Amino acid sequence: MPRAMSEVEVGERIEAIRRRAPRFRDERITMAHGAGGKASRQLVEGLFLPLLANPALAELSDAGLVKAAGVRLAFTTDSFVVSPLRFPGGSIGELAVNGTVNDLAVSGARPLALSAAVILEEGLAASVLEAEVKAMAAASASCGVPVVTGDTKVVERGKCDSLYITTSGVGLLEEGVALAPDLVRPGDKVLVSGTIGDHGVAIMLARGQLDLEADVKSDTQPLWELVQALIEACGEGLHCMRDATRGGVATVLNEIALSAEVGVVIAEDRVPVRPEVLGAGEILGIDPLYVANEGKLVAFVAPELADAALEAMRSQPAGREAALIGEVRDEPPGRVLGRTTFGGHRMIDVLVGDPLPRIC
């Protein structure tokens, strides 16, 4: 009879499996593969990354970093398939601009220009399309990042859910800025730029999936000015940033912890959450830490600069409700813990999929 493994041995086995390079073995694509969780990681790191391998892609950050004639550039792309097209606080057109601008911003790059590719379903009302192009134009003008090129395709009725948008963007990395998970160190403080889960709950309410009346709006907004304030306040003490979209804050923290081989501990009562969002999460059994945001970032900064970083965030409209929610530790490496209001700790892992599909 085989010897039963001890608790320590079981933990070590789990950690070894967790750090093993993902392998994609699924026979069919499911909604979970696009949700930003474990299934997404297996798809990206187990299929795309090995076949398209190159130094820029290997970082798997919000934008790829490239050099041209000595100039450091960030390049990113994102597709938007949100349903419904319009929701409290925004729409797919606005989201497509802000989402790509933010991917550049959290990479430390000043957004310069965007492209937009639009896939239209036959039969889509022209008024709907016009409204979304106007939304894109307004968002572009608001953040000062023009859409300079694009493409349009039309597919047969039933082959597309009304309208999909793919935007790409290029940005100029600020002088002296270096942001990466491997720069995160024990002692660093973890900050979030505002209330979490607003976007995901706004989408749920717009779909009529909740028997709940609440004034919750998407947080879709550009973040470059907030990022610029952080860079000016922290300099090299700003170690890493991510925008907490699919998978929410919990997924971002896990990605950084695993990549940097550090532990992250957050105080759950410090995480800013609107009561309406918390209530919706309780009804559905969903932790707001896993709910998508479209205008919030997570920042890791040197401990001596945490107060300056928080002040810089709160000086910007997009960061008025910013909060310091946790810190980086040596242990447990690659893990995220939440300190509960009762004084205990719980493990905050990555979900396999997303309970809210097509939220961006």
Secondary structure by P-SEA (a helix, b strand, c coil): ccccccaaaaaaaaaaaaaccccccccccccccccccaaaaaaaaaccccccccccccccccbbbbbcccbbbbbbbbbbbccccccccccaaaaaaaaaaaaaaaaccccccbbbbbbbcccccaaaaaaaaaaaaaaaaaaccccccbbbbbbcccccccbbbbbbbbbbcccccccccccccccbbbbbccccaaaaaaaaaaaccccccccccccccccaaaaaaaaaacccccccccccccccaaaaaaaaaaaacbbbbbccccccccaaaaaaaaaaccccccbbbccbbbbbbcccaaaaaaaaaaacccccccccccccccccccbbbbbccccccccccccccccccccc
